[in-house]
Amino acid sequence: MSKKKELPSKWQASNKALRAVQVAFYVDEKVQDKIRQVACINGMSPSDMIRQITKLPVSAPPKRPRLTASLNHDDYVQLAQRYDLDPQDTLEIKRRVMQELIEFATGDTGDKDISS
């Protein structure tokens, strides 16, 4: 009979999160947009907004809020060409994207259509 190992104390807090299951709700686009909009206005994630609406506990806001995007190899190649960088220089590419996001949020481009 094998003895079950105790998790290290620093991992024990994550044990509950490991057992959580992400659930998708297929609702009308208007419902999704409204929840995302209200969440954004309140500085919350859509997931936390759903938890608040359903009266579930909401965790404290992250200490270092961040925006995320999934970038694959082709995305890095395209961005590197755009910024005239080596695709392997991912830190500089990330820095340039971050600067572009800041300019978008604080400059004139924030109010314009970005689809072009």
ZIWO-V335908 format. One record per pair of residues at least 6 apart in sequence whose ideal C-beta (glycine too) atoms are under 8 Angstrom apart, sorted by the first residue. I is the first residue (numbers start at 1). J is the second residue. If there is no record, write none. Layout:
# ZIWO-V335908
{{I J} {I J}}
This chain:
# ZIWO-V335908
{{7 15} {25 50} {35 46} {35 49} {35 50} {35 53} {36 46} {36 49} {38 49} {39 45} {39 46} {39 48} {39 49} {42 49} {43 61} {43 65} {44 52} {44 58} {44 61} {48 58} {48 59} {51 57} {51 58} {52 58} {67 101} {71 79} {73 87} {76 87} {76 90} {76 93} {77 87} {79 85} {79 87} {79 93} {79 96} {79 97} {80 86} {80 87} {80 89} {80 93} {83 92} {83 93} {83 96} {85 92} {85 93} {85 96} {87 93} {103 109} {104 110} {104 114}}
